[in-house]
């Protein structure tokens, strides 16, 4: 199941707004989920902006690394 958060453009402002916490991150284009990653949200976004592979992003924070990894796996299974 995709995250219920709104999409935002994947740019430097998204990185600045991202928390420095573990979480699950969905990348997309045209409102469709294209990839799901887990990790420190801000670090994941910095890397994505640097490589320019995605247009949109949304995220949800997690309690810790294991929780983020579990959430990401659940989201990938539902794609």
C-alpha positions in Angstrom: 0.0 0.0 0.0 1.5 3.4 -1.0 2.1 6.0 1.6 -0.9 8.3 2.3 1.2 11.4 2.1 1.2 13.9 -0.8 3.9 13.8 -3.4 6.4 16.6 -3.6 9.0 17.5 -6.1 12.3 15.9 -5.5 14.6 18.8 -5.2 16.8 20.6 -2.7 13.8 21.9 -0.8 12.6 18.4 -0.2 16.0 17.5 1.2 15.9 20.6 3.5 12.4 19.6 4.7 13.3 15.9 5.3 13.9 14.7 8.9 17.2 13.3 9.9 15.5 10.1 11.1 15.0 6.6 9.7 12.1 6.1 7.5 10.7 4.7 4.3 10.9 6.8 1.1 8.8 6.4 -2.0 10.0 7.8 -5.3 7.7 8.3 -8.2 6.7 9.9 -11.4 3.3 11.2 -12.5 1.9 10.0 -9.1 3.0 6.4 -9.6 5.4 4.7 -7.2 8.6 3.7 -9.0 10.9 2.8 -6.1 10.9 2.3 -2.4 13.9 2.7 -0.1 14.6 2.7 3.6 17.3 4.6 5.6 18.0 8.0 7.0 15.4 10.0 5.1 17.6 13.0 4.5 20.5 10.9 3.3 18.4 8.9 0.9 17.0 12.1 -0.6 20.4 13.7 -0.9 21.6 10.7 -2.9 18.5 10.7 -5.1 18.8 14.5 -5.8 22.5 14.0 -6.7 21.7 11.2 -9.2 18.5 12.8 -10.6 16.7 9.5 -11.1 13.3 10.5 -9.7 10.8 13.3 -10.1 8.7 13.0 -6.9 9.1 11.9 -3.4 7.2 11.2 -0.2 8.3 9.6 3.1 7.2 8.4 6.5 9.5 8.2 9.5 10.1 5.0 11.5 11.1 4.2 15.0 14.5 2.8 14.0 16.4 1.1 11.2 14.7 -2.2 11.5 11.2 -0.7 11.5 12.1 1.4 8.4 13.4 -1.8 6.6 10.3 -3.7 7.5 8.0 -0.9 6.3 9.9 -0.6 3.0 9.6 -4.4 2.4 5.8 -4.2 3.1 5.5 -1.3 0.6 7.5 -3.1 -2.1 5.4 -6.3 -1.7 2.3 -4.2 -2.4 3.6 -2.6 -5.6 
